[in-house]
Amino acid sequence: MRAAHQILDTPPLLFEDPLALALLGPDAEAMIRAHIARHQTLYGRGLRSHVCLRSRFTEDRLRQAEADRYVLVGAGLDTFALRQPDWAKGLRILEIDHPATQAKKREAIAKAGWAEPQNLAFAAADFTRESLADILGRQQIARHEKVFFSWLGVTMYLTEAEIDASLDAMAHASDHPSVSLTFKQPDRGQGDKAMRDLVASLGESYVSDFTPEAMAAKLTQHGFVNQEFLTPERATAEYFTPPRSDLTAPRRSGIVYATTA
């Protein structure tokens, strides 16, 4: 969807990701255009808007945070480390994901002819065998480090207990943790049901959902007391004013940035 945004939507783009298409391989653009009708439905544009908005919001908060370390939990095919701007050169970037996912990504990076940045490290994680706390414990994170966690598109596939354990690990990773995460809100209408059915058909069913109030309480429970929820009103003011010709602000937004101090 980030790649589709680069070729289907009118500049200025909501989220500039010039490497997304190349990372997917030489057939990616043709594949996207072959399914253009699906991408350009109201539902398709709405989902693309959400995916691009969550990355834009997270990277904007990252820049403002002046962090020492950027940890992407469930990094997938995120391209930040490959296109990092000058302000990010001093960051230590850690991508955490399943070994098979990381292997495919690193193979794609090599096929594209890119070098892995020196400030990028990978931590393979099988969360059926170990916890996020175990993985972070091997990273030699100093207590004084400002550690910024990106946790996008993950919580809805986890149980509440698994979410609690991960938030606890993030909260105790250093004395200065922060997190940008997405969460699914309770279903409301046919569009939500269609998305639930789609992900179930792909073998990864939704497990949890939260109202913004419930997520705020959970973050507070783990010490993330300063919270910035990207409400539809705020998204409209910050990212969709003046209005974009292709994408609109989501009617509901499960995106939040939170810090412990």
N, C-alpha and C positions, 0 to 999 in steps of 0.2 A: 504493500500500500504506500510506503514511503517512496518507492521507485515509481509507482504509477503517478503519484503527485508531481514528480519532476517532469513528466511528459504529457500529462493530461490537463493540468490546471494552469491557469493564466498567471504569469508573474505580476507583481511580486509574490513569491510563494510564501505560504505559511511557514514551511520548514525546508530550508535548503539542505539537501543531502545528495550532492552530485556523484557520490560513490555508490549509492544504493543499487542503481541499475547495473553497473559493472560488476558488483559483487555477486549478483544473481547469475551472471554468465552471458554469453553472446546471444542467446535466444530469448532473453528476458523481455526486451521491448516487444518483440513479435508476439510473445505469449500474452502480455498485458493487452496489446491492441486486439488480439483475437477474442478477448473477453471484455471488450470495452463497454458493451451494453450493461454488463453486470456492474462494472466500476462506476458507471454514470447514472445508475438509478439513484433515487433519493436516499435509499438505504445505503448504497455503496458509497456515495459521497459523504454521508454522515459518518460512516465508520472510518473512512479515510481521514476526515477532519479530526476525529478523536485521536487516531493513531499519531498523526503529525503534530497535533496540539500537545499531547502528553510529552513528546520528545522535545518540542520547542520550549515548553514551560520548564521542563527539567534542566535543560542546558542553560536557560536564562538564569535559573536559581543557582546552578553550579557556578556560573561566572560571578555572580554576586557574593557567593559564599566564601570565595578565596580559600578553598579547601587545599589540603596537602595531598589527599588521596581520594580517588574516585573509584568506587566499587560498584560494578554493575552485576546485580544478582539476577540470574536468568538473562544474560546479555544477548543471547540469540545472535542475530545478524546486525546488531547495532554497529554503526560505522564511526562513532565519535573518535575513537582512538586513531583511526586511519585518516581522518580529515581534521584533526584537532587544530584549533586556531592558535595564534601566538600566545594568547593569555593562558593556554592550557599546558604549555611546554614544561612547566615545572611540576605538573601533577604526576603522581604515581597512579597508574590506571590498572585496575584489576578486574578481569572479566571472569565471572563464576557461572558455569553452566555444565550440563551433562557432557561427559566425555565424547559421545558420538556427535553431538551438536558442535562442540568445539573443533573436533577433527574435520568435519565438513567445512566449517567456516575457515579454518586455517588453510585447507586445501584450496578453497575458493580465492583466498587472498594470494596464495602462491600462483594460481592460474592467471590471476589478473596482473601479475608481474609486480606486485607491491611488496615492500619490505615491512615486516612487523616493527612498529616503533620501539625504540629502546626503553621508553617509559611504560610499555604495556607488558603485563604479565597475565597468564591464564591459570586458573585453578579449576581443575576438573572436579565435578561434584556429583555424586550419586546420593541424593537425599533420602533414598530408601535405606542407606547404610550408615550415613553420618549426618550430623546436624550442621547448620550454618555456623554455630559456635565452634565446632571442631575445625571447620575449614578456616575460619578467621583466626583461630588460635595458632595456625601454622604460618601466618603471614607477617609476624614480627611487627605488628602495629604498635607504635609508641603511644603512651598515654596522652601526650600533648598534641598529637596529630588531629587536625580537623578532617574527619572522615565523612564523605558525602556518599550515601547509598542511593543508587537508582534501582527501583523495584517496580518495573512497569509490566503490566499484563500478566501478573503472576498470582496475586492473592486470591483471585476468584477460583483458582484450581486447587487451593489448599484448604484443609480443615482449619477451624478456628484455633485449635491447639497448635497446629503447625505455624500459623501466622503469629501466635503469641511467642512461640519459641524463637522465630526469626527476628521479631521486633526486639525481644530481649537480648539476642546476640548482637544486634546492631547497637542497641542502647549501651551495651557494655564493651563495645569494641575499642573505645577510647573515651577521653573526658569530653570530647567535642564532636559527637555524632550528629548527623542530620540525614533525613531520608525524603526522597520524592517517590511516591508510590501511587498506583492506581487501584481502585477497588470497584467491584460491581455493585450497583444499587439494585434493590428488589425489582423484579419484573413489573412493568407497567405498560400493557398494550401488546399488540401483535408483533411489533418490531423487536421487542425484547424476547418474546417467545421464539421468533424466527432465528435470532442469534443463538439462543440456548440450544435449539434443535440442530443448528449448523455445527456448533462446536462439539456437540454430542456425537454427531455423525462422523466427525474426524477423530473420535476416540479420546477426547479430553473434555469431559463434561464439567460444567460449573459445579463447584462444591459449596462456595460461600457467597453471601452478599451482605452488604451493610448500608444502612442509611448514613448520611454524612454525620449525624449526631452520634450514631453508634461507633463509627470509625474515630471520631474525635475523642470519645470516651476511651477507646482502646489505646489510641496513641498516648493519651494522658496517663493511662495505667502504666505504660512502659517508660514514662518520663519525657516523652516528646510533647512538651506542654505548649510550645509556641507553634501555631499551626496556620498555614495559609491554604485554604481551600479555593481551588479555581472554580468559582461559581460560574454559571452561564453568563451572568451579568458582567462579571469581571473579565471573562474570556472575550465577550463582545467588545468591551471597552479597550482591552489591551491588544487583542490580536485580530479583531474583525471590524475595526473602525479605521478608515472607511470600509464599507462592506466589500467583501471579496466576490468576484463574479462567479466563482465555481463552488466554493465551500462556505458553509455557514457555521456559526457557533452551535455546539451541541445543546439540546434542550436540557439535558442533565449531564453533569460532569463529575466523575469519580476520580478526581486528581487532587492530591494534597502534598504540600511540602511542610515538613515539621522538624524542629530542632529541640534539643533538651535545655537550651539556655538562650 
